[in-house]
Amino acid sequence: MLTRWSACRASGDVFQYETRVRRADGQYLWFLHRNVPQWDDQGNIVMWYGSSIEIDDRKRAEEELKKAFDEIKTLRDQLHKENLVLKEEIDQASMFEEIVGASDAIKQVLAVLCKVAPTDSTVLITGETGTGKELAARAIHKRSRRARNAFVAVNCAAIPPSLIASELFGHEKGAFTGATQRRSGRFEVADGGTIFLDEVGDLPAETQIALLRVLQERELERVGGTHAVAIDVRVIAATNRDLEAAVEAGSFRRDLFYRLNVFPIRMPSLHERVEDIPLLVAYLAQRYAGKMGKKINAIDKRTLELFQTYHWPGNVRELQNVIERAVILSEGATLAVDENWLPRTSPRPAPSGAALAALADQEKEMIENALTQSRGRVSGPLGAAARLGIPRSTLESRIKSLNINKHRFQSA
């Protein structure tokens, strides 16, 4: 203080400072002290004028404002830390791109993806619609030695049967009406990289033969062409159909199935990993909110409970759609959905032990009758699975659970 006063006296600058003053009643108040110099005609300081103004109210307001800013900074830092923790949780739970989860079911999938990604093995990904089969395929590609090259996705069910061969393998000029020039197919575009054949079970028979040659010989012929074109492409296929049943029914080639099924991966449905729903909701809410310029900081508790009790027939894709819709309609920082968005079935009373035993006996009898009629055969158009109208894998599981010896029906 004295140093500043000496400097102001020497320079003639206004000397101003704030201090607390104790009144006679013992109360301390803040004052602003101001000293202004007066100059004579020769430019010399001849006098200093001083004033003192009480600023206690202003200082209190400044202190409260500073305290409020400190609280805001603390909350901001806390929110930043929480966001970092949430991102870390998502990163730790998601080893592959947008495949988010920490359940045992998804961990098993991620473990096998880790092992197969660096190889060039053909992969067949199965699972219900909306379980993320293409995400798994892209994750495999990005962690392979082909990651710098193309990833070409083809939905085999979306291309008319008459055009699928041309789309996949290309065509020569004049191969058919409208083929005015040579055109490379998806396999040639993916050369050096990965091709993802989604819904491969819908390929027509003639295209299955051509695909089998590509897998066996690593070469193709364009439609209307006579020369083989060598290619270096990793094939990842996916389907929500039971290809083994399709093989037994004659709609899918057995040799092609074996070529595709080198490394099978089954994507679990969402109802098989309910514990992943909170992580998925947080991740998707952040993603869609970021795209729309909104901020979602919390998930309504009732909404989360609703999500965890819903059966999700459309799996993660259905969850994505619901979250996107909720973010669009949200007006605050808390995500909530209307219960009517998700169709509910009326709850049924839990069966008693005796009722469960009766149901198991009834199920066992139905399966044994079907096995008797099919002479112990489970798969195929005349097998027990087809007679019962359920997938072969499901029937095999129930036979094992009910301790049924299917071999004793083979001689019946």
C-alpha positions in Angstrom: 0.0 0.0 0.0 2.7 2.5 1.0 4.7 1.6 -2.1 1.7 2.3 -4.4 1.1 5.6 -2.5 4.7 6.7 -3.0 4.5 5.8 -6.7 1.3 7.8 -7.2 2.8 10.8 -5.3 5.8 10.7 -7.6 3.8 10.3 -10.8 0.7 12.2 -10.0 -1.6 9.3 -10.7 -4.9 8.9 -8.8 -4.4 6.7 -5.7 -7.4 4.5 -5.1 -7.8 1.5 -2.8 -10.4 -0.5 -0.9 -10.3 -1.4 2.8 -12.4 -2.5 5.7 -13.0 0.0 8.4 -14.2 -0.8 11.9 -17.0 1.5 13.1 -17.4 2.6 16.7 -20.1 -0.1 17.2 -17.6 -2.7 16.2 -19.1 -3.5 12.8 -16.7 -3.7 9.8 -17.7 -2.0 6.5 -16.0 -1.8 3.2 -14.9 1.7 1.9 -13.5 2.9 -1.4 -10.7 5.6 -0.7 -9.8 7.8 -3.6 -7.0 10.5 -3.6 -6.8 13.0 -6.5 -3.9 15.4 -7.0 -4.3 19.2 -7.7 -1.7 20.8 -10.0 -0.4 24.4 -10.2 0.4 26.2 -13.5 3.9 24.9 -13.4 2.8 21.3 -13.3 3.6 20.8 -9.6 1.3 18.9 -7.2 0.2 21.4 -4.6 -2.6 19.4 -2.9 -4.3 16.0 -2.7 -8.1 15.7 -2.4 -9.4 12.6 -0.7 -12.8 10.9 -0.5 -14.2 7.8 1.2 -17.3 6.0 -0.1 -19.0 3.1 1.7 -19.2 0.2 -0.7 -20.2 -2.6 1.7 -23.3 -3.5 -0.3 -21.3 -3.7 -3.5 -18.6 -5.8 -1.9 -21.2 -8.2 -0.5 -22.8 -8.5 -4.0 -19.4 -9.2 -5.5 -18.6 -11.8 -2.9 -21.9 -13.6 -3.6 -21.4 -13.4 -7.3 -17.9 -14.8 -6.9 -19.3 -17.6 -4.7 -21.9 -18.3 -7.4 -19.3 -18.5 -10.1 -17.2 -20.8 -7.9 -20.2 -23.1 -7.4 -20.8 -23.0 -11.2 -17.2 -23.9 -11.8 -17.4 -26.7 -9.3 -20.6 -28.1 -10.9 -19.1 -27.7 -14.4 -15.9 -29.6 -13.3 -18.1 -32.2 -11.6 -20.2 -32.6 -14.8 -17.0 -32.8 -16.9 -15.7 -35.5 -14.6 -19.0 -37.4 -14.8 -19.0 -37.2 -18.6 -15.4 -38.5 -18.6 -16.4 -41.3 -16.4 -19.4 -42.1 -18.5 -17.3 -42.0 -21.7 -14.7 -44.3 -20.0 -17.4 -46.7 -19.0 -18.7 -46.8 -22.5 -15.2 -47.1 -24.0 -14.4 -50.0 -21.5 -17.7 -51.7 -22.2 -17.5 -51.2 -26.0 -14.4 -52.7 -27.5 -15.7 -52.5 -31.0 -17.1 -49.3 -32.5 -20.8 -48.8 -31.5 -21.2 -52.3 -30.0 -21.9 -51.1 -26.5 -22.3 -53.4 -23.5 -20.8 -55.1 -20.5 -23.0 -58.2 -20.2 -21.6 -61.7 -20.4 -23.4 -62.3 -23.7 -21.8 -59.3 -25.4 -18.4 -59.9 -23.8 -18.3 -63.4 -25.4 -19.1 -61.9 -28.8 -16.4 -59.2 -28.4 -13.9 -61.9 -27.3 -14.4 -63.9 -30.5 -14.4 -60.7 -32.7 -11.0 -59.9 -31.2 -9.6 -63.3 -32.2 -11.0 -63.4 -35.7 -10.5 -59.8 -36.8 -6.7 -60.1 -37.6 -7.2 -63.2 -39.7 -8.6 -63.5 -43.2 -11.1 -66.2 -42.3 -14.6 -66.0 -43.7 -17.1 -65.1 -41.0 -20.8 -65.9 -40.8 -22.8 -63.6 -38.4 -26.2 -64.7 -37.4 -28.8 -63.2 -35.1 -32.2 -61.6 -35.1 -33.0 -58.4 -37.0 -31.6 -55.3 -35.4 -28.9 -57.0 -33.3 -26.0 -55.2 -35.0 -24.7 -57.7 -37.4 -23.3 -55.0 -39.8 -21.6 -53.2 -36.8 -19.9 -56.4 -36.0 -18.7 -56.8 -39.6 -17.4 -53.3 -39.7 -15.6 -53.8 -36.4 -13.9 -56.9 -37.8 -12.8 -55.0 -40.9 -11.4 -52.0 -39.0 -9.3 -54.3 -36.9 -8.0 -56.4 -39.7 -4.9 -55.8 -42.0 -7.4 -54.7 -44.7 -8.6 -51.7 -42.6 -7.1 -49.2 -45.0 -9.0 -50.6 -47.9 -12.7 -50.6 -48.8 -15.5 -52.1 -46.8 -18.4 -52.8 -49.2 -21.8 -53.7 -47.7 -24.4 -55.4 -49.9 -27.9 -56.2 -48.8 -28.7 -59.2 -50.9 -32.4 -59.1 -50.1 -32.7 -55.6 -51.4 -31.5 -56.3 -54.9 -33.8 -58.0 -57.5 -32.7 -61.6 -58.3 -32.2 -60.7 -61.9 -29.6 -58.0 -61.0 -27.8 -59.5 -58.1 -25.2 -61.3 -60.2 -24.3 -58.1 -62.1 -24.2 -56.1 -58.8 -21.9 -58.6 -57.1 -19.6 -59.7 -60.0 -20.0 -56.9 -62.6 -20.9 -57.3 -66.3 -19.3 -56.8 -69.7 -20.6 -54.4 -72.4 -23.6 -56.0 -74.2 -24.1 -58.7 -71.6 -27.8 -57.8 -71.4 -30.1 -55.0 -72.5 -29.0 -51.8 -71.0 -25.4 -52.9 -70.5 -23.8 -50.2 -72.6 -20.4 -50.4 -71.0 -18.3 -52.7 -68.8 -19.1 -52.3 -65.1 -17.2 -53.6 -62.1 -19.2 -55.4 -59.4 -19.0 -55.0 -55.7 -16.4 -57.7 -55.3 -14.0 -55.9 -57.6 -14.7 -52.6 -55.7 -13.8 -54.4 -52.5 -10.6 -55.9 -53.9 -8.0 -55.8 -51.1 -10.7 -55.1 -48.5 -13.8 -56.6 -47.1 -17.2 -57.3 -48.6 -20.2 -57.7 -46.3 -23.0 -59.8 -47.7 -26.1 -59.1 -45.5 -29.1 -61.4 -45.8 -26.9 -63.9 -47.7 -29.7 -66.5 -47.2 -31.8 -64.7 -49.9 -29.3 -65.2 -52.7 -30.9 -67.0 -55.7 -29.5 -70.5 -56.6 -27.4 -69.4 -59.6 -25.8 -66.6 -57.7 -24.9 -69.1 -54.9 -22.9 -71.1 -57.4 -21.0 -68.1 -58.6 -20.3 -67.0 -55.0 -19.1 -70.5 -54.2 -16.5 -70.2 -57.0 -15.3 -66.9 -55.6 -14.8 -68.4 -52.2 -13.1 -71.5 -53.6 -11.0 -70.0 -56.4 -10.6 -66.4 -55.4 -11.7 -65.3 -58.9 -14.8 -64.3 -60.6 -16.3 -63.9 -64.1 -18.3 -60.8 -64.9 -21.8 -61.4 -66.4 -21.3 -61.9 -70.1 -17.5 -62.3 -69.7 -15.2 -65.2 -70.6 -12.1 -64.4 -68.6 -11.6 -64.9 -64.9 -10.7 -61.9 -62.8 -8.5 -62.6 -59.7 -9.6 -60.9 -56.5 -8.4 -60.6 -53.0 -11.5 -60.0 -50.8 -12.4 -61.1 -47.3 -16.0 -62.2 -47.1 -18.2 -61.6 -44.1 -21.8 -62.8 -44.5 -24.8 -62.3 -42.2 -28.4 -63.6 -42.0 -31.3 -63.8 -39.6 -32.5 -67.0 -41.3 -31.7 -70.6 -40.1 -29.3 -71.5 -43.0 -29.0 -75.1 -41.8 -32.8 -75.5 -42.1 -32.6 -73.8 -45.6 -29.9 -76.4 -46.5 -32.2 -79.3 -45.4 -35.0 -77.7 -47.3 -32.9 -77.4 -50.5 -33.1 -73.6 -50.8 -29.4 -73.0 -49.9 -26.4 -74.9 -51.1 -24.8 -77.2 -48.5 -21.2 -76.6 -49.9 -21.7 -72.8 -49.9 -23.0 -73.0 -46.3 -19.8 -74.8 -45.2 -17.7 -72.2 -47.1 -19.4 -69.3 -45.3 -19.6 -71.0 -41.9 -15.8 -71.1 -41.3 -16.1 -68.9 -38.3 -19.7 -68.5 -37.0 -20.7 -65.6 -34.7 -24.1 -65.3 -33.2 -25.2 -61.7 -32.1 -27.3 -61.9 -28.9 -30.8 -60.3 -28.9 -31.4 -57.3 -26.6 -33.6 -59.3 -24.3 -30.6 -61.6 -23.7 -28.6 -58.7 -22.4 -31.0 -56.5 -20.4 -28.2 -55.3 -18.2 -26.7 -53.5 -21.2 -29.8 -51.3 -21.7 -28.7 -48.4 -19.3 -25.3 -48.1 -21.1 -27.0 -48.3 -24.5 -29.6 -45.6 -23.6 -26.9 -43.2 -22.2 -24.7 -43.8 -25.3 -27.5 -43.3 -27.8 -29.0 -40.3 -26.0 -25.6 -38.6 -26.1 -25.1 -39.4 -29.8 -28.5 -38.2 -31.0 -28.5 -35.1 -28.7 -25.1 -34.2 -30.1 -26.4 -34.4 -33.6 -29.4 -32.2 -32.8 -27.5 -29.6 -30.8 -29.3 -30.6 -27.5 -28.0 -31.7 -24.1 -29.3 -34.7 -22.3 -27.9 -35.1 -18.8 -30.2 -37.6 -17.2 -32.6 -40.4 -18.0 -36.0 -40.5 -16.4 -36.1 -43.4 -13.9 -39.5 -44.7 -15.0 -38.3 -44.6 -18.6 -35.3 -46.7 -17.8 -37.5 -49.2 -15.9 -39.8 -49.4 -18.9 -36.9 -50.0 -21.2 -35.6 -52.9 -19.0 -39.0 -54.6 -18.9 -39.9 -54.3 -22.6 -39.2 -57.3 -24.8 -37.7 -55.4 -27.7 -38.7 -57.5 -30.7 -36.7 -55.1 -33.0 -33.6 -55.3 -30.7 -31.1 -52.5 -30.7 -32.4 -50.9 -33.9 -35.8 -50.5 -32.2 -34.2 -49.0 -29.1 -32.3 -46.6 -31.4 -35.5 -45.4 -33.0 -37.2 -44.9 -29.7 -34.2 -42.9 -28.3 -34.0 -40.7 -31.4 -37.7 -39.9 -31.2 -37.4 -39.1 -27.5 -34.5 -36.8 -28.1 -36.4 -35.0 -30.9 -39.3 -34.4 -28.6 -37.4 -33.6 -25.5 -37.5 -30.0 -24.2 -35.2 -30.3 -21.2 -32.1 -32.1 -20.2 -33.9 -35.3 -19.0 -34.8 -38.0 -21.5 -38.3 -39.5 -21.0 -40.6 -41.5 -23.2 -44.3 -42.0 -23.3 -45.3 -45.5 -22.0 -47.7 -45.8 -25.0 -44.8 -45.8 -27.4 -44.0 -49.4 -26.4 -46.8 -51.9 -26.8 -47.3 -53.8 -23.6 -48.9 -57.3 -23.0 -50.9 -57.9 -19.9 -48.9 -59.7 -17.3 -49.7 -63.3 -16.6 -49.6 -64.8 -13.2 -46.5 -67.0 -12.6 -47.4 -70.7 -12.8 -47.0 -72.9 -9.7 -44.5 -75.7 -9.4 -47.1 -78.3 -10.2 -48.2 -76.3 -13.3 -44.6 -76.0 -14.5 -44.1 -79.7 -14.2 -47.3 -80.4 -16.1 -46.2 -78.0 -18.8 -42.8 -79.7 -19.1 -44.5 -83.1 -19.3 -46.8 -81.8 -22.1 -43.9 -80.3 -24.0 -41.9 -83.5 -23.7 -44.8 -85.5 -25.0 -45.3 -83.2 -28.0 -41.5 -83.4 -28.8 -41.5 -87.2 -28.5 -44.5 -87.5 -30.8 -42.8 -85.4 -33.4 -39.6 -87.4 -33.1 -41.6 -90.6 -33.5 -43.2 -89.3 -36.7 -39.9 -88.1 -38.1 -38.1 -91.4 -37.0 -35.7 -89.4 -34.7 -34.8 -86.8 -37.4 -34.7 -83.3 -36.0 -33.8 -81.1 -39.0 -35.0 -81.1 -42.6 -38.5 -80.5 -44.2 -39.8 -83.7 -42.7 -37.9 -83.4 -39.4 -39.4 -82.8 -35.9 -38.4 -79.1 -35.9 -40.4 -78.5 -39.1 -43.4 -80.5 -37.7 -43.4 -78.4 -34.5 -42.8 -75.2 -36.4 -39.7 -74.2 -34.4 -36.0 -73.7 -35.4 -33.8 -76.7 -35.2 -31.4 -75.2 -32.7 -34.3 -74.4 -30.4 -35.6 -78.0 -30.6 -32.1 -79.4 -29.9 -31.9 -77.2 -26.8 -35.3 -78.4 -25.5 -34.4 -82.0 -26.2 -31.3 -81.6 -24.1 -33.1 -79.7 -21.3 -35.9 -82.4 -21.1 -33.4 -85.3 -21.2 -34.9 -86.8 -24.3 -32.9 -89.5 -26.1 -33.7 -88.8 -29.7 -31.7 -91.8 -30.9 -34.2 -94.3 -29.6 -36.8 -93.0 -32.1 -34.6 -93.8 -35.1 -35.8 -97.4 -35.2 -39.4 -96.7 -34.3 
